[in-house]
Each structure stands twice: as C-alpha cells, then as structure tokens.
Amino acid sequence: MGDRPLDDAELVKRAIEGDLHAYEKLVGSYQGIAHRTAYLLTGSSADAEDAAQEAFVKAFHALPRFRPGAPFRPWLLKIVANEAVSRRRAAGRTERLNLRLTEVRPSGGAVPSPEAAALRDEGRRELLAAVGRLGERDRVVITCRYWLELSEAETAEVLGCARGTVKSRLSRALGRLRAAVPADLVDSPTTTGGGGSGK
Amino acid sequence: MNRGPRPLPSHLERKLSDLGTTIQVPPAPDLVAAVRSRIESQTGRRRFPPARRLAFVAAVLLIAVMGGVALFSSSAREAVADWLGIRGIDIVEDGSVPKHTGTSLSLGRKSSLGGAREVVPFEIALPAAPGLGRPDEVYVAQTAYGGRSVSLVYRAEGGLPPAAETRVGLLITQFEAGLEDDLMQKVRTAGVEVEPVRIGASPAYWISGKPHFVFLLDPGGGVIEDRTRLAGDTLLWERGRVSIRLESGLGKGRALRIARSMRAP
C-alpha cells in the first residue's frame, strides 16, 4: 500500500520501452506474492523459486501484450500460476501436494488450552491434506480465493476465465472438499465468532 | 442453465481462509538480480528486443506437419518443449497419422452465440462478409487453465466449399493467447508454408501447404493443446488480446476478405 513513486502502469510502460530498471521495480514489488503463489501451487521451495523467476522473465517478454491500464498483479500471477503448475506436471509429480502448517502462536490475548490448540491444529492439518488431494483445477481456485485472497475478478484473470466461471468452479471445488473432510470441519459446531467476512 | 451455485458453506470457507494464514511458506528469495540478468542475456542475443516492439510476443503457435508422429506419441508437452528448445525439430515420417482426425473436430461443448458470450472473457467477433451471418454452430472449449476458446462453424453450402480437413465450410476459432513471431519461423522450416500478411494493422499469417497439427502456448508458456487434429489452410491473426484462426477451403483471397470483415458487436 506504500507510496510508490511511480505506479504500475507507468513502470510497465517504461519496461516495454526497454527500461530494465523500471521492470526491476515491478519485480521487487511483486516477487513476494509471486513466490507465495508458486509455493502454494508446487509445495516445493526450489520449484517455487524457479517458477517465479521464470514467470518474471516471461512476463517481461509478454509486456507488449499487457492491456494498458489493467491491473498488473493478476496478469502476472496468471503467468506465475501457469509456470508453477507446468513445472509440477513436467516433473511428473502427481502425488498430493505437500504443504505444512506453521507453528501457530497466538499473538497475545487468550491462549487456548493445550487440548483445544491440538484439536484445532489437527483440524487444520486434515483440511490442508484434503485440499492437497484435490485435483489441480480445484486447488488453483481455492489457492487464489482463500490463500492468496484474490478478488473474484482477479481470480478470473488468473484462471483466464469469466467471473461466473470462478463462482461455479469454486463451488464445485468446495463441494468436493466437503465430501472429503469430516463433518465438523464443514459445519460450524458453534457459531464461530464474528471474524473477518471472507469476501 | 441453472441459477448459479448453492450458497457456499461459509464455515468451510472461513476454515480455508484461516488455513491460508497458517501454511508454512519459505521466505521469498530476492529475484531482482537474477531476473534482470536473464532478461539482459536474452535480449542481448535474440529474443524480442523491446525496441522493436514485436506485436506477437506472449504466446506461441506451434504446428507440426502431418506425419509428425513423434510429436504425439510422447506427451504433447514434451514435444512442444523439444520444439521450443535448442534441440532440432524431431519429425519422424512413419505414415501412421490417423487419416481422419479432422472428422471429429472436438471443438468442445456445443453452445449458442449467446451462451458463448456469457462464458468467454472477450468479445466474440463475427464475419460481416456477405452470406456469412450467424454461424450454424457454436462450440466452447476449455483451454489450459480454465480459459475458453470459442469456435464458430459454418456449414459447407452455398458458396462455401468443404475444407479438406474439417469438412465444414468455415471454422473460426477465437481464444485469448497470442502468436509468437519467433516460432512462426520454425513452422516454416517444418515444410508448411507460412506467408506473412496483414489484417488491418495487425500482422497475420497465411498457413498453407501440408495439413498440420496446431498447438498454442498461453502467455505463461503453458501448452494449450488446441486440437489434436489436422488443420488445412489457415489464416491466423490477433485482434486485440484475442487470437483468431480461420480455417477454410476458400483460398487466401477470400479468407482474408472474411477476416477483414470481422467485427465484435
């Protein structure tokens, strides 16, 4: 959100004209999300780094096709996601995706009892494993919406589909996920407090 | 069709969002220097000097000549990788290409013009040439990544002779992906004739000669297996972000006239 001396559109314009310094700024701004995207889709830090790097190189060459005024982020992430998925496929990796959880430490406030924490972590692990077992199409749409927190419009750009298709793909993916996890992960046991509304 | 999906299970959605904050992601490496040096080494030598503003950059059309069995016996992806790589083009003539891959066009799901307009993220252009109004059939297909292509089929009748490979009068396919200049050079060397032409301001290619297979790469370099079928004479161009291929038995002059008449409503 910080003040950028030049906005993306201007940087893109300069990069197309051959200003590599401008492109470096874009890389600097978006390498974090690019790497995160690639990692969530490959589950491998080596693949994620390669995919992100490759995507930035390809994106540079594709810049002349970038629609002026369009948001740069989803356009870039489309290339990243594509690169990540191709890499995983090319390596013949068809086994489930192996993502792991961080050790979550609640920042201040109420510390849950060890039992509650263990239970919560177990639920997360199960859910994560279930997402990892989903097909690639399902995983990509879930990753975009919930883990990268892209808007529906951005997700549509990344997937290269219409917005309506994002809704239906997401709904199908969630349907398959629901069928694959224990009921208590699907249905609210209690009304889970008024956290952030996902959209 | 139906009125959209059922209400989503919000508890599950919340759990998923929560999960997103707890997945372990290794720290992002700094890519700036590596990306810069790769771009410099590429632009220094051959690829797309930005100064030249190549119009056709992001994606690739890949064509294998008929008889290119080796390309399809292994996975298409590998074949395309080979093709794009430094290694030579590996085409083996063993004559076992199915003769009639063109008969089942596998253009995707049958739809209508209205239906297609709802699902593709671009304006579908239609030919305005005399005698060509609305297409007889419309198909929508999935490209890699859930992108869509739309194919308009005009039956062979009246002034439209059946095309050699498709047996339909006119087949126009539109999709979001581009064509790469570089690769067209390679297509030429594969025995297919590629003649650069122009449609309005955009460069176009008239591809003729031997029947060929068609592949596309999307902007990220992923392979779009457009059709594993044989294509005959094809005119190929870009209209904004959309690439259009027009296949017919009409010959270059008439194909160009139809292409130049195409308008998005």
Interface residues (C-beta under 8 A of the other chain):
Chain A: A15 I16 E17 G18 L20 Y23 E24 V27 G28 Q31 G32 A34 H35 R36 Y39 L40 S45 A48 E49 A52 Q53 E54 A55 F56 V57 K58 A59 F60 H61 A62 L63 P64 R65 R67 K78 I79 V80 A81 N82 E83 V85 S86 R89 A90 L99 R100 L101 T102 V104 G123 R124 L127 L128 V131 R137 V140 I142 Y146 W147 L148 E149 A156 L159 G160 C161 A162 G164 T165 K167 S168 R169 L170 S171 R172 L174 L177 R178 L185 V186 D187 S188 T192 G195 G196 G198
Chain B: G4 P5 R6 L8 P9 S10 H11 L12 E13 R14 K15 L16 S17 D18 L19 G20 T22 I23 Q24 V25 P26 A28 P29 D30 L31 V32 A34 V35 R36 R38 I39 E40 Q42 T43 R47 F48 P49 P50 A51 R53 L54 A55 V57 A58 A59 R77 A81 E118 V119 V120 P121 T143 A144 Y145 G146 G147 R148 E176 G178 D218 P219 G220 G221 G222 V223 R241
